[in-house]
């Protein structure tokens, strides 16, 4: 057992053998779990979720955003920089927001898409069952994926992450500039080499919309 981020304990995993498929099955089954975020975990899930890792790749890289979402103090030291193989960042999660001086509109937010050979950069953070429930309310439209991430030290750790698998429009709306600013503020508290690599891999959205924003959905808004 290894102490992660000084907060709780998770089981240490060995790196997969050379040539092995990069999959890890935290439950006694051999199917990839895709859980709708609105589903309540069963008793077995609650036990497992008492200590779990989340792969964050957007605004949760910002400690202030993480504090509002998790309802506890948070610093950049609580994040373990990592990569998620065979996924890429994209701006394909669409949500309704209200922008100051503009009004309500659809906006694009970061998402993950499967892509062989790619890697999505992010960070791991330890969460418990109550925090996972808050994140499920925050990440409207996303599904939970079980993934295996590699840290900068080469260690493989199992985690969950949120992926929006809803159908996408032909033309994507702009992304909030303030959302990117939150991510940039978080990157400043992470290692410079990671921040540089993250920025280099981050794709450009269809456009930008300026101004402070809030989510239209009241439950989603209360956790951001």
C-alpha positions in Angstrom: 0.0 0.0 0.0 1.3 3.5 -0.8 0.3 6.8 0.6 -0.9 9.1 -2.3 -0.8 12.9 -1.9 -0.6 12.5 1.8 -4.3 12.0 2.2 -5.4 8.3 2.0 -4.2 4.9 0.9 -4.6 3.2 -2.4 -3.1 -0.1 -3.6 0.1 0.2 -5.6 -0.1 -1.4 -9.1 2.8 -2.9 -11.0 3.5 -1.7 -14.5 1.9 -3.9 -17.2 4.3 -6.3 -18.9 5.9 -5.3 -22.2 3.4 -5.6 -25.0 0.5 -6.1 -22.7 -2.8 -4.3 -23.3 -3.0 -1.2 -21.1 -6.1 -2.1 -19.2 -6.8 -2.6 -15.5 -9.9 -4.1 -14.1 -10.6 -2.8 -10.6 -13.7 -5.1 -10.3 -13.9 -8.9 -10.8 -15.1 -8.6 -14.4 -13.5 -8.3 -17.8 -15.6 -5.5 -19.4 -14.8 -1.8 -19.4 -17.1 0.0 -17.1 -19.0 3.0 -18.5 -21.3 4.3 -15.8 -23.8 7.1 -16.3 -23.0 9.8 -13.8 -26.6 9.9 -12.6 -26.4 6.3 -11.4 -26.0 5.7 -7.6 -23.2 3.2 -6.8 -24.2 -0.1 -5.2 -22.8 -1.2 -1.8 -19.8 -2.8 -3.4 -19.1 0.5 -5.3 -19.4 2.5 -2.1 -16.7 0.3 -0.4 -14.4 0.8 -3.4 -15.1 4.5 -3.7 -13.9 5.2 -0.1 -10.5 5.8 -1.6 -10.1 6.3 -5.3 -8.1 8.3 -7.8 -9.6 10.8 -10.3 -7.9 11.7 -13.5 -8.6 15.5 -14.0 -7.7 17.3 -17.2 -9.7 20.6 -17.2 -10.7 23.2 -14.6 -10.0 20.7 -11.7 -6.3 21.3 -12.4 -7.0 24.6 -10.7 -7.0 24.2 -6.9 -9.6 26.9 -6.4 -12.0 25.0 -8.8 -11.2 21.8 -7.0 -12.0 23.3 -3.6 -15.4 24.5 -4.8 -16.2 21.1 -6.3 -14.9 18.9 -3.5 -15.8 21.2 -0.5 -12.4 21.0 1.1 -9.1 22.8 1.0 -6.9 22.0 -1.9 -3.4 22.9 -3.2 -1.3 22.0 -6.2 0.6 19.6 -4.0 -2.5 17.4 -3.9 -2.2 16.8 -7.7 -0.1 14.0 -9.2 0.7 14.8 -12.8 0.1 11.9 -15.1 -0.8 10.9 -18.7 -3.7 8.9 -20.0 -2.6 6.8 -23.0 -4.8 6.3 -26.1 -6.9 9.4 -25.3 -6.7 12.9 -26.6 -8.1 16.2 -25.3 -10.8 17.9 -27.4 -13.4 20.6 -27.1 -16.5 18.5 -27.7 -18.5 18.7 -24.4 -21.3 21.2 -25.0 -23.1 23.0 -22.1 -25.4 26.0 -21.6 -23.8 28.9 -19.9 -24.8 32.5 -19.0 -22.1 35.0 -19.9 -22.0 38.4 -18.3 -23.0 41.0 -20.9 -23.9 38.4 -23.4 -26.6 36.2 -22.0 -27.2 32.5 -22.4 -25.5 30.4 -25.1 -24.0 27.0 -25.8 -20.3 26.7 -25.1 -17.6 24.0 -25.7 -15.6 22.5 -22.8 -12.8 20.1 -22.6 -13.5 16.4 -23.2 -11.6 13.2 -23.9 -11.8 11.1 -27.0 -10.2 7.7 -27.6 -7.3 7.9 -30.0 -4.8 5.1 -30.4 -1.2 6.3 -29.8 -2.2 9.6 -28.3 -1.8 10.7 -24.7 -3.9 13.1 -22.7 -2.1 15.0 -19.9 -3.7 15.7 -16.6 -3.4 15.0 -12.9 -4.6 12.5 -10.4 -6.2 13.4 -7.1 -7.6 11.3 -4.3 -11.3 11.5 -3.7 -13.8 9.7 -1.5 -17.4 8.6 -2.1 -19.0 11.9 -1.1 -16.7 13.9 -3.3 -17.3 11.5 -6.2 -21.1 12.1 -5.8 -20.5 15.9 -5.9 -18.4 15.5 -9.1 -21.2 13.4 -10.7 -23.6 16.3 -10.1 -21.0 18.8 -11.5 -20.1 16.8 -14.6 -23.5 16.8 -16.3 -23.6 14.9 -19.5 -20.4 13.0 -18.7 -20.0 9.2 -18.2 -17.5 7.6 -15.8 -14.7 5.6 -17.4 -12.2 3.4 -15.6 -8.7 4.0 -17.0 -5.1 3.3 -16.2 -2.8 6.3 -16.0 1.0 6.6 -15.9 2.7 9.0 -13.5 5.9 10.9 -14.3 7.8 8.2 -12.3 6.5 5.5 -14.6 4.0 4.0 -12.1 0.7 2.8 -13.5 -2.4 3.6 -11.3 -6.0 2.9 -11.9 -8.4 5.8 -11.8 -11.8 7.1 -13.0 -12.3 10.0 -15.3 -15.3 11.8 -16.9 -15.9 11.5 -20.7 -18.8 13.1 -22.5 -20.1 10.6 -25.1 -23.2 12.5 -26.2 -23.7 13.1 -29.9 -21.9 16.2 -31.1 -23.1 19.0 -33.4 -21.7 19.6 -36.8 -20.5 23.0 -35.8 -19.1 23.5 -32.3 -19.8 26.7 -30.3 -17.0 28.8 -28.8 -15.3 28.0 -25.5 -15.3 30.4 -22.6 -12.0 32.3 -22.3 -12.5 32.4 -18.5 -12.5 28.5 -18.5 -9.1 28.5 -20.1 -7.9 31.1 -17.6 -8.9 28.7 -14.7 -6.8 26.0 -16.3 -3.9 28.3 -16.8 -4.0 29.4 -13.2 -3.8 25.7 -12.2 -0.9 25.0 -14.5 1.2 27.7 -12.8 1.1 25.5 -9.6 2.3 22.4 -11.4 5.8 21.5 -12.7 6.9 23.8 -15.6 7.7 20.9 -17.8 4.2 19.4 -17.4 2.6 22.8 -18.0 4.6 23.3 -21.2 3.7 19.9 -22.5 0.0 20.4 -21.6 -0.2 23.7 -23.5 1.5 22.2 -26.5 -1.0 19.3 -26.7 -4.1 21.5 -26.0 -6.1 21.9 -29.3 -7.7 25.2 -30.3 -11.5 25.4 -29.9 -13.8 26.7 -32.6 -13.6 30.1 -31.1 -13.6 32.0 -27.8 -16.3 33.9 -25.9 -15.1 36.5 -23.4 -16.6 37.3 -20.0 -17.3 35.6 -16.7 -19.8 32.8 -17.0 -21.9 30.4 -14.9 -23.7 27.2 -15.9 -27.4 27.5 -16.5 -28.1 24.2 -14.9 -28.6 25.1 -11.1 -27.1 21.9 -9.8 -24.1 22.1 -12.1 -23.7 25.8 -11.2 -23.7 25.0 -7.4 -20.6 22.8 -7.8 -18.4 25.1 -10.0 
